Amino acid sequence: MCTTVADSYVIAASQSAGSVAQQAADRKCQKYNELSAAYEFQPVTVEAHGPMDDATVCFLFDQGRKISERSGDPLDGHFLFQRISVLIQRFNAILFHETFPVEDMVGT
């Protein structure tokens, strides 16, 4: 999860939606570049406000298609993206909640 409002990402985030997710995916690929050829590495990057890099969208779309083929329900692929959307919302709620000072939370 990439937080696009972080100081280190503001410039990239202001250029285009998904650019921060792409930067994070590139960093992950560099970090795990030394994995042996026995593994296939696929970074999954999502920005805090929802955009994903193109490779993540393709990967998740493919996974959703495979889930739908296996289950027989053509909507299961869509449900995968809905679940991810809910996870993003929950993560953002936690981040937002943690911005309040602790003394403001006493007695609530």
SEVEXMAR-457111 format. One line per 3 residues: number of its first residue (from 0); their letters; for each residue x negated, y, z negated of N, C-alpha, C. Coordinates in nm, 2 decimals. Layout:
NUM> A> X,Y,Z,X,Y,Z,X,Y,Z; ...
This chain:
0> MCT> -0.09,-0.12,0.00,0.00,0.00,0.00,-0.09,0.12,0.00; -0.07,0.21,0.09,-0.15,0.33,0.11,-0.06,0.45,0.06; -0.11,0.53,-0.02,-0.04,0.65,-0.07,-0.08,0.77,0.01
3> TVA> 0.00,0.81,0.10,-0.03,0.91,0.20,-0.05,1.05,0.14; 0.00,1.07,0.02,-0.02,1.20,-0.05,-0.15,1.21,-0.13; -0.23,1.11,-0.13,-0.36,1.12,-0.20,-0.45,1.21,-0.12
6> DSY> -0.53,1.29,-0.20,-0.62,1.39,-0.13,-0.70,1.33,-0.02; -0.75,1.20,-0.04,-0.83,1.14,0.06,-0.76,1.11,0.19; -0.63,1.11,0.19,-0.55,1.07,0.31,-0.46,1.18,0.37
9> VIA> -0.46,1.30,0.31,-0.37,1.40,0.35,-0.39,1.44,0.50; -0.52,1.46,0.54,-0.55,1.50,0.67,-0.50,1.40,0.77; -0.54,1.27,0.75,-0.49,1.17,0.84,-0.34,1.16,0.85
12> ASQ> -0.28,1.17,0.73,-0.13,1.15,0.72,-0.06,1.27,0.80; -0.13,1.38,0.80,-0.06,1.50,0.87,-0.08,1.49,1.02; -0.16,1.40,1.07,-0.18,1.39,1.22,-0.08,1.30,1.28
15> SAG> -0.05,1.18,1.22,0.06,1.10,1.28,0.10,0.99,1.17; 0.23,0.95,1.19,0.28,0.85,1.10,0.21,0.72,1.13; 0.16,0.65,1.03,0.09,0.52,1.05,-0.06,0.53,1.05
18> SVA> -0.11,0.66,1.06,-0.25,0.67,1.08,-0.33,0.63,0.95; -0.27,0.65,0.83,-0.33,0.61,0.71,-0.33,0.46,0.70; -0.22,0.39,0.74,-0.21,0.25,0.74,-0.32,0.19,0.83
21> QQA> -0.34,0.25,0.95,-0.44,0.21,1.04,-0.58,0.22,0.98; -0.61,0.33,0.91,-0.74,0.35,0.84,-0.76,0.24,0.74; -0.65,0.21,0.66,-0.66,0.10,0.56,-0.69,-0.03,0.62
24> ADR> -0.62,-0.06,0.74,-0.64,-0.19,0.81,-0.78,-0.20,0.86; -0.83,-0.09,0.91,-0.97,-0.09,0.96,-1.07,-0.12,0.85; -1.05,-0.05,0.73,-1.14,-0.08,0.61,-1.13,-0.22,0.57
27> KCQ> -1.01,-0.28,0.57,-0.99,-0.42,0.52,-1.07,-0.51,0.62; -1.06,-0.48,0.75,-1.12,-0.57,0.85,-1.28,-0.56,0.83; -1.33,-0.44,0.80,-1.47,-0.43,0.78,-1.51,-0.51,0.65
30> KYN> -1.43,-0.50,0.55,-1.46,-0.56,0.42,-1.47,-0.71,0.43; -1.37,-0.77,0.51,-1.37,-0.91,0.52,-1.43,-0.97,0.65; -1.51,-0.89,0.71,-1.57,-0.92,0.84,-1.66,-1.05,0.82
33> ELS> -1.71,-1.07,0.70,-1.81,-1.18,0.68,-1.74,-1.32,0.66; -1.60,-1.32,0.66,-1.54,-1.45,0.65,-1.58,-1.54,0.76; -1.58,-1.67,0.73,-1.63,-1.77,0.83,-1.52,-1.78,0.94
36> AAY> -1.56,-1.84,1.05,-1.47,-1.85,1.16,-1.36,-1.95,1.13; -1.37,-2.02,1.02,-1.26,-2.11,0.98,-1.13,-2.04,0.93; -1.14,-1.91,0.91,-1.03,-1.83,0.86,-0.99,-1.73,0.97
39> EFQ> -0.86,-1.70,0.97,-0.81,-1.59,1.05,-0.76,-1.48,0.96; -0.82,-1.36,0.97,-0.79,-1.25,0.88,-0.69,-1.16,0.95; -0.58,-1.13,0.88,-0.48,-1.03,0.93,-0.45,-0.93,0.82
42> PVT> -0.50,-0.81,0.83,-0.46,-0.71,0.73,-0.32,-0.67,0.74; -0.25,-0.66,0.62,-0.11,-0.61,0.62,-0.12,-0.48,0.54; -0.09,-0.37,0.62,-0.10,-0.24,0.55,0.03,-0.16,0.58
45> VEA> 0.08,-0.10,0.47,0.20,-0.02,0.47,0.18,0.11,0.39; 0.22,0.22,0.45,0.21,0.35,0.38,0.32,0.36,0.28; 0.30,0.44,0.18,0.39,0.45,0.07,0.53,0.51,0.12
48> HGP> 0.53,0.58,0.23,0.66,0.63,0.28,0.71,0.54,0.39; 0.65,0.42,0.41,0.71,0.33,0.50,0.64,0.29,0.63; 0.57,0.38,0.70,0.51,0.33,0.82,0.40,0.22,0.80
51> MDD> 0.39,0.14,0.91,0.29,0.03,0.91,0.21,0.05,1.03; 0.09,-0.01,1.02,0.01,-0.01,1.15,0.06,-0.11,1.25; 0.03,-0.09,1.37,0.09,-0.17,1.48,0.06,-0.32,1.46
54> ATV> -0.06,-0.36,1.42,-0.09,-0.50,1.40,-0.01,-0.56,1.29; 0.02,-0.48,1.18,0.11,-0.53,1.08,0.25,-0.56,1.13; 0.30,-0.46,1.20,0.44,-0.48,1.26,0.45,-0.60,1.35
57> CFL> 0.35,-0.62,1.43,0.35,-0.74,1.52,0.34,-0.87,1.44; 0.25,-0.87,1.34,0.23,-0.99,1.25,0.36,-1.02,1.18; 0.43,-0.92,1.12,0.55,-0.94,1.05,0.67,-0.98,1.14
60> FDQ> 0.67,-0.92,1.26,0.77,-0.96,1.35,0.76,-1.10,1.39; 0.63,-1.15,1.42,0.61,-1.29,1.45,0.65,-1.38,1.34; 0.61,-1.34,1.22,0.65,-1.42,1.10,0.80,-1.43,1.08
63> GRK> 0.87,-1.32,1.10,1.01,-1.32,1.09,1.08,-1.41,1.20; 1.02,-1.40,1.32,1.07,-1.49,1.43,1.06,-1.64,1.39; 0.94,-1.67,1.34,0.92,-1.81,1.29,1.01,-1.85,1.18
66> ISE> 1.04,-1.76,1.09,1.13,-1.79,0.98,1.27,-1.81,1.04; 1.31,-1.73,1.13,1.44,-1.74,1.19,1.46,-1.87,1.27; 1.35,-1.91,1.34,1.36,-2.03,1.42,1.37,-2.15,1.32
69> RSG> 1.30,-2.15,1.21,1.31,-2.26,1.12,1.44,-2.27,1.04; 1.49,-2.15,1.00,1.61,-2.15,0.92,1.74,-2.16,1.01; 1.73,-2.12,1.14,1.84,-2.12,1.23,1.92,-1.99,1.22
72> DPL> 1.88,-1.90,1.13,1.96,-1.77,1.11,1.88,-1.66,1.18; 1.94,-1.61,1.29,1.86,-1.50,1.36,1.84,-1.37,1.28; 1.91,-1.36,1.17,1.89,-1.24,1.09,1.78,-1.25,0.99
75> DGH> 1.72,-1.36,0.97,1.62,-1.38,0.87,1.50,-1.29,0.90; 1.46,-1.27,1.02,1.35,-1.18,1.06,1.38,-1.04,1.01; 1.50,-1.00,1.03,1.54,-0.86,0.98,1.54,-0.85,0.83
78> FLF> 1.57,-0.96,0.77,1.57,-0.96,0.62,1.43,-0.95,0.57; 1.33,-1.00,0.64,1.19,-0.99,0.60,1.16,-0.84,0.59; 1.19,-0.76,0.69,1.16,-0.62,0.69,1.24,-0.54,0.59
81> QRI> 1.36,-0.59,0.56,1.44,-0.53,0.45,1.38,-0.55,0.32; 1.33,-0.67,0.30,1.26,-0.70,0.17,1.14,-0.61,0.15; 1.06,-0.60,0.26,0.95,-0.51,0.25,0.99,-0.37,0.22
84> SVL> 1.09,-0.32,0.28,1.14,-0.19,0.25,1.18,-0.17,0.10; 1.25,-0.27,0.05,1.28,-0.26,-0.09,1.16,-0.26,-0.18; 1.06,-0.34,-0.15,0.94,-0.34,-0.22,0.87,-0.21,-0.22
87> IQR> 0.87,-0.14,-0.11,0.81,-0.01,-0.10,0.89,0.09,-0.19; 1.02,0.08,-0.18,1.10,0.17,-0.27,1.07,0.15,-0.42; 1.06,0.02,-0.46,1.03,-0.01,-0.60,0.89,0.04,-0.64
90> FNA> 0.79,0.02,-0.55,0.66,0.07,-0.58,0.66,0.22,-0.59; 0.73,0.29,-0.50,0.73,0.44,-0.51,0.80,0.48,-0.64; 0.90,0.41,-0.68,0.97,0.44,-0.81,0.88,0.43,-0.92
93> ILF> 0.79,0.33,-0.92,0.70,0.31,-1.03,0.59,0.42,-1.03; 0.54,0.46,-0.91,0.45,0.57,-0.90,0.51,0.70,-0.94; 0.63,0.72,-0.90,0.70,0.85,-0.95,0.72,0.85,-1.10
96> HET> 0.76,0.74,-1.15,0.78,0.73,-1.30,0.65,0.76,-1.37; 0.54,0.71,-1.32,0.41,0.72,-1.39,0.36,0.86,-1.38; 0.42,0.95,-1.31,0.37,1.09,-1.30,0.42,1.17,-1.42
99> FPV> 0.52,1.12,-1.49,0.57,1.20,-1.61,0.47,1.18,-1.73; 0.44,1.28,-1.80,0.36,1.27,-1.92,0.43,1.18,-2.02; 0.34,1.11,-2.10,0.40,1.01,-2.19,0.48,1.08,-2.30
102> EDM> 0.44,1.20,-2.35,0.52,1.27,-2.45,0.66,1.30,-2.41; 0.68,1.32,-2.28,0.82,1.35,-2.22,0.90,1.22,-2.23; 0.84,1.11,-2.24,0.92,0.98,-2.24,0.96,0.94,-2.37
105> VGT> 0.91,1.00,-2.48,0.94,0.96,-2.62,1.09,1.00,-2.64; 1.16,0.91,-2.70,1.30,0.94,-2.73,1.40,0.92,-2.62; 1.36,0.88,-2.51,1.45,0.86,-2.40,1.49,0.71,-2.38
